[in-house]
Amino acid sequence: MFQSVDEVIAGLATQKYLCNKNVATVVYLGTSLQKPLLVEGPAGVGKTELGKVLADSLGMELIRLQCYEGLDEAKALYEWEYAKQLLYTQILKDKIGEILEGAKTLQEAVDHVANQDGVFYSDRFLLPRPLLRAVLSEKPVVLLIDEIDKSDAEFEAFLLEVLSDFQITVPEIGTLKAKHIPLVVLTSNNSREVSDALKRRCLHLFLDFPDPEREKEIIKLKVPNVGDKLADEVVRLLHRLRKLDLKKTPSISESLDWVRALTLLNIKDLDNELVEQTMSALMKYEADIRKAHQELKSYLAEKQARRPDASNDKDHLH
């Protein structure tokens, strides 16, 4: 585990994840106190990525549970391998004579068959899903419960029980207790409010889009061959675009895809006429692309007006 806040910053940086001291402090406290982290914020700011790089930096396995509407306990906990059980049923059928041998009454015969129940409901037929995998793991793991706000309130209530005791009861087998307390990271896009009870169990962390300086650092780290001028202009335009009324605000990963596309086309600044043709790497809806084109034109017009020779050009015209 991390020994200090600075070690968190350095450890995540080795995985090319840049974070500030506030984020690092919450992560350090969560790992040290074995408290779940509830990471909230807009879509695309790096919440899921935080869980992934946390596992990588600590050398732990990442177990991910993707939440969605209708997710229930069975899909999150375990299922029985019915096909395998059916195969064993056929074996039992072939061996029924041997099993019933010596039974003198119907009750004894029933008892002999009932003694085989433990064969059918044992861990050999148990198919663990993410929550049970995390509990049964022989080593500490990072359990990423992604987009908890998309699940139903009933599932959230069930999850509270698991996070309280880190043990799961399988009626046919018994109670299975975690050998190691998992490091739990829950993410939420705030599509609905999670319960106060869940928030009380967790350390809260809000991630927002980075400021221009930090976003430029991220771009330079992830796309090392991008030029300074292009990186500066991209960041300025991105922060203007995120203030617009868009159907989908461009995420950090989409911003990086756009920068990679611009770099691949050897574009050095946003004046290049090819820039408009690359907007589909950044925006995912036609209406948003049209707004982005308009904002790009406004940005370039303002940029042109700020150029020292712009006023000279006007003087020459007069």
C-alpha positions as semicolon CSV with decimal commas, in nm:
position;residue;x (nm);y (nm);z (nm)
1;M;0,000;0,000;0,000
2;F;0,097;0,365;-0,031
3;Q;0,299;0,511;0,255
4;S;0,221;0,879;0,190
5;V;0,020;1,121;-0,023
6;D;0,329;1,198;-0,233
7;E;0,372;0,826;-0,296
8;V;0,016;0,815;-0,434
9;I;0,095;1,099;-0,676
10;A;0,417;0,928;-0,786
11;G;0,255;0,584;-0,811
12;L;-0,034;0,702;-1,028
13;A;0,208;0,906;-1,240
14;T;0,394;0,584;-1,329
15;Q;0,066;0,476;-1,494
16;K;0,041;0,813;-1,676
17;Y;-0,239;0,935;-1,450
18;L;-0,185;1,288;-1,323
19;C;-0,369;1,389;-1,007
20;N;-0,359;1,679;-0,766
21;K;-0,295;1,663;-0,392
22;N;-0,666;1,659;-0,307
23;V;-0,726;1,344;-0,513
24;A;-0,408;1,182;-0,382
25;T;-0,505;1,255;-0,020
26;V;-0,847;1,089;-0,053
27;V;-0,691;0,787;-0,227
28;Y;-0,425;0,758;0,044
29;L;-0,686;0,772;0,321
30;G;-0,908;0,519;0,144
31;T;-0,627;0,267;0,097
32;S;-0,491;0,317;0,450
33;L;-0,827;0,308;0,631
34;Q;-0,970;0,036;0,401
35;K;-1,268;0,258;0,322
36;P;-1,450;0,244;-0,014
37;L;-1,399;0,545;-0,240
38;L;-1,707;0,701;-0,398
39;V;-1,583;0,897;-0,700
40;E;-1,842;1,129;-0,851
41;G;-1,829;1,376;-1,137
42;P;-1,921;1,433;-1,502
43;A;-1,875;1,154;-1,755
44;G;-1,529;1,135;-1,906
45;V;-1,315;1,298;-1,635
46;G;-1,117;0,985;-1,542
47;K;-1,321;0,821;-1,264
48;T;-1,307;0,468;-1,407
49;E;-0,947;0,520;-1,511
50;L;-0,859;0,604;-1,150
51;G;-0,976;0,259;-1,040
52;K;-0,775;0,092;-1,317
53;V;-0,448;0,277;-1,253
54;L;-0,489;0,228;-0,878
55;A;-0,488;-0,148;-0,933
56;D;-0,191;-0,129;-1,170
57;S;0,015;0,097;-0,943
58;L;-0,044;-0,136;-0,645
59;G;0,014;-0,452;-0,849
60;M;-0,336;-0,581;-0,770
61;E;-0,592;-0,758;-0,984
62;L;-0,877;-0,536;-1,101
63;I;-1,226;-0,686;-1,069
64;R;-1,489;-0,472;-1,238
65;L;-1,865;-0,472;-1,189
66;Q;-2,039;-0,263;-1,454
67;C;-2,373;-0,141;-1,320
68;Y;-2,686;-0,095;-1,528
69;E;-3,060;-0,070;-1,479
70;G;-3,199;-0,409;-1,379
71;L;-2,871;-0,543;-1,236
72;D;-2,959;-0,793;-0,963
73;E;-2,780;-0,996;-0,698
74;A;-2,744;-1,306;-0,915
75;K;-2,555;-1,122;-1,189
76;A;-2,331;-0,949;-0,936
77;L;-2,272;-1,242;-0,699
78;Y;-2,281;-1,589;-0,853
79;E;-2,468;-1,833;-1,073
80;W;-2,492;-2,210;-1,072
81;E;-2,350;-2,390;-1,375
82;Y;-2,671;-2,571;-1,463
83;A;-2,526;-2,746;-1,770
84;K;-2,255;-2,900;-1,554
85;Q;-2,510;-2,999;-1,290
86;L;-2,719;-3,161;-1,563
87;L;-2,419;-3,368;-1,669
88;Y;-2,371;-3,486;-1,311
89;T;-2,741;-3,569;-1,296
90;Q;-2,687;-3,807;-1,587
91;I;-2,395;-3,965;-1,403
92;L;-2,616;-4,005;-1,095
93;K;-2,880;-4,170;-1,313
94;D;-2,621;-4,420;-1,439
95;K;-2,504;-4,489;-1,083
96;I;-2,847;-4,498;-0,918
97;G;-2,834;-4,874;-0,875
98;E;-2,512;-4,858;-0,677
99;I;-2,642;-4,566;-0,468
100;L;-2,964;-4,748;-0,375
101;E;-2,790;-5,075;-0,302
102;G;-2,871;-5,191;0,049
103;A;-3,178;-4,968;0,090
104;K;-3,456;-5,181;0,236
105;T;-3,731;-4,921;0,255
106;L;-3,847;-4,623;0,047
107;Q;-3,729;-4,385;0,319
108;E;-3,381;-4,536;0,313
109;A;-3,373;-4,504;-0,067
110;V;-3,475;-4,138;-0,046
111;D;-3,209;-4,075;0,219
112;H;-2,942;-4,237;0,002
113;V;-3,032;-4,008;-0,291
114;A;-3,053;-3,700;-0,064
115;N;-2,698;-3,766;0,050
116;Q;-2,585;-3,670;-0,299
117;D;-2,714;-3,311;-0,265
118;G;-2,375;-3,190;-0,149
119;V;-2,227;-3,302;-0,478
120;F;-2,464;-3,088;-0,683
121;Y;-2,446;-2,777;-0,465
122;S;-2,076;-2,734;-0,404
123;D;-1,821;-2,478;-0,515
124;R;-1,734;-2,696;-0,816
125;F;-2,064;-2,581;-0,972
126;L;-2,046;-2,222;-0,846
127;L;-1,974;-1,959;-1,110
128;P;-1,851;-1,649;-0,921
129;R;-1,948;-1,307;-1,051
130;P;-1,748;-0,990;-0,963
131;L;-1,859;-0,943;-0,601
132;L;-1,801;-1,306;-0,505
133;R;-1,471;-1,315;-0,698
134;A;-1,350;-1,020;-0,490
135;V;-1,454;-1,192;-0,166
136;L;-1,297;-1,528;-0,258
137;S;-0,971;-1,386;-0,395
138;E;-0,657;-1,528;-0,237
139;K;-0,485;-1,189;-0,278
140;P;-0,597;-0,829;-0,218
141;V;-0,782;-0,688;-0,520
142;V;-0,928;-0,360;-0,640
143;L;-1,304;-0,392;-0,683
144;L;-1,431;-0,130;-0,928
145;I;-1,809;-0,084;-0,908
146;D;-1,863;0,133;-1,213
147;E;-2,155;0,374;-1,257
148;I;-2,340;0,277;-0,940
149;D;-2,594;0,552;-1,020
150;K;-2,725;0,340;-1,311
151;S;-2,828;0,056;-1,080
152;D;-3,159;0,037;-0,895
153;A;-3,207;0,149;-0,535
154;E;-3,273;-0,216;-0,438
155;F;-2,933;-0,325;-0,567
156;E;-2,769;-0,033;-0,389
157;A;-2,928;-0,147;-0,063
158;F;-2,795;-0,500;-0,118
159;L;-2,451;-0,360;-0,193
160;L;-2,453;-0,183;0,142
161;E;-2,467;-0,519;0,318
162;V;-2,173;-0,654;0,119
163;L;-1,962;-0,343;0,186
164;S;-2,044;-0,361;0,557
165;D;-1,923;-0,715;0,627
166;F;-1,747;-0,828;0,311
167;Q;-1,913;-1,164;0,341
168;I;-2,166;-1,336;0,119
169;T;-2,411;-1,611;0,210
170;V;-2,477;-1,883;-0,045
171;P;-2,778;-2,072;0,098
172;E;-2,668;-2,410;-0,038
173;I;-2,310;-2,374;0,087
174;G;-2,299;-2,126;0,376
175;T;-2,138;-1,790;0,449
176;L;-1,821;-1,701;0,261
177;K;-1,608;-1,433;0,427
178;A;-1,345;-1,225;0,247
179;K;-0,989;-1,343;0,306
180;H;-0,868;-0,991;0,222
181;I;-1,073;-0,671;0,236
182;P;-1,091;-0,548;-0,126
183;L;-0,999;-0,191;-0,210
184;V;-1,337;-0,068;-0,338
185;V;-1,382;0,216;-0,587
186;L;-1,738;0,317;-0,677
187;T;-1,800;0,566;-0,958
188;S;-2,107;0,776;-1,030
189;N;-2,196;1,019;-1,311
190;N;-2,466;1,169;-1,087
191;S;-2,751;1,056;-1,312
192;R;-2,931;1,002;-0,981
193;E;-2,842;1,065;-0,619
194;V;-2,694;0,766;-0,441
195;S;-2,829;0,706;-0,091
196;D;-2,694;0,880;0,217
197;A;-2,635;0,536;0,369
198;L;-2,396;0,444;0,088
199;K;-2,221;0,780;0,110
200;R;-2,166;0,727;0,484
201;R;-1,978;0,404;0,410
202;C;-1,740;0,578;0,168
203;L;-1,482;0,851;0,139
204;H;-1,615;1,100;-0,114
205;L;-1,413;1,234;-0,407
206;F;-1,541;1,468;-0,677
207;L;-1,353;1,473;-1,007
208;D;-1,415;1,756;-1,253
209;F;-1,257;1,842;-1,585
210;P;-0,897;1,956;-1,530
211;D;-0,795;2,320;-1,554
212;P;-0,620;2,427;-1,878
213;E;-0,269;2,388;-1,737
214;R;-0,332;2,035;-1,608
215;E;-0,513;1,931;-1,926
216;K;-0,216;2,043;-2,133
217;E;0,009;1,831;-1,908
218;I;-0,219;1,530;-1,968
219;I;-0,214;1,586;-2,345
220;K;0,165;1,617;-2,353
221;L;0,202;1,304;-2,139
222;K;-0,040;1,089;-2,342
223;V;0,051;1,229;-2,686
224;P;0,422;1,312;-2,649
225;N;0,472;1,406;-3,017
226;V;0,217;1,690;-3,009
227;G;0,360;2,038;-3,052
228;D;0,329;2,306;-2,782
229;K;0,135;2,543;-3,006
230;L;-0,124;2,282;-3,102
231;A;-0,159;2,162;-2,742
232;D;-0,219;2,521;-2,623
233;E;-0,481;2,591;-2,886
234;V;-0,659;2,259;-2,837
235;V;-0,689;2,320;-2,461
236;R;-0,825;2,673;-2,513
237;L;-1,087;2,550;-2,759
238;L;-1,182;2,252;-2,542
239;H;-1,259;2,475;-2,246
240;R;-1,475;2,695;-2,468
241;L;-1,659;2,392;-2,607
242;R;-1,734;2,256;-2,261
243;K;-1,919;2,575;-2,177
244;L;-2,162;2,521;-2,466
245;D;-2,500;2,352;-2,438
246;L;-2,393;2,018;-2,588
247;K;-2,567;1,684;-2,595
248;K;-2,237;1,524;-2,489
249;T;-1,948;1,721;-2,346
250;P;-1,614;1,599;-2,487
251;S;-1,436;1,374;-2,238
252;I;-1,064;1,365;-2,171
253;S;-1,026;1,039;-2,368
254;E;-1,210;1,192;-2,667
255;S;-0,988;1,500;-2,643
256;L;-0,683;1,276;-2,658
257;D;-0,827;1,094;-2,961
258;W;-0,875;1,429;-3,133
259;V;-0,518;1,540;-3,057
260;R;-0,387;1,209;-3,192
261;A;-0,590;1,260;-3,511
262;L;-0,459;1,616;-3,553
263;T;-0,102;1,501;-3,494
264;L;-0,138;1,211;-3,737
265;L;-0,247;1,458;-4,006
266;N;0,058;1,673;-3,924
267;I;-0,161;1,967;-3,819
268;K;0,043;2,226;-3,628
269;D;-0,234;2,466;-3,523
270;L;-0,611;2,507;-3,547
271;D;-0,587;2,738;-3,850
272;N;-0,547;2,431;-4,071
273;E;-0,855;2,374;-4,290
274;L;-0,845;2,001;-4,207
275;V;-0,934;2,069;-3,843
276;E;-1,309;2,085;-3,911
277;Q;-1,294;1,743;-4,077
278;T;-1,151;1,586;-3,761
279;M;-1,431;1,701;-3,528
280;S;-1,596;1,358;-3,540
281;A;-1,308;1,230;-3,325
282;L;-1,413;1,476;-3,056
283;M;-1,790;1,509;-3,092
284;K;-2,035;1,221;-3,124
285;Y;-2,353;1,402;-3,231
286;E;-2,410;1,599;-3,551
287;A;-2,570;1,891;-3,366
288;D;-2,265;1,910;-3,136
289;I;-2,030;1,899;-3,436
290;R;-2,210;2,197;-3,594
291;K;-2,179;2,392;-3,268
292;A;-1,811;2,298;-3,247
293;H;-1,752;2,421;-3,604
294;Q;-1,913;2,754;-3,515
295;E;-1,711;2,787;-3,196
296;L;-1,391;2,705;-3,387
297;K;-1,467;2,986;-3,636
298;S;-1,526;3,229;-3,348
299;Y;-1,204;3,120;-3,181
300;L;-1,002;3,164;-3,502
301;A;-1,161;3,505;-3,568
302;E;-1,064;3,621;-3,218
303;K;-0,718;3,477;-3,266
304;Q;-0,681;3,664;-3,593
305;A;-0,795;3,988;-3,429
306;R;-0,531;3,951;-3,158
307;R;-0,247;3,912;-3,406
308;P;-0,012;4,215;-3,406
309;D;-0,033;4,250;-3,784
310;A;-0,414;4,246;-3,784
311;S;-0,442;4,617;-3,698
312;N;-0,173;4,699;-3,956
313;D;-0,375;4,519;-4,223
314;K;-0,677;4,735;-4,136
315;D;-0,466;5,054;-4,155
316;H;-0,345;4,957;-4,502
317;L;-0,704;4,912;-4,613
318;H;-0,785;5,267;-4,507
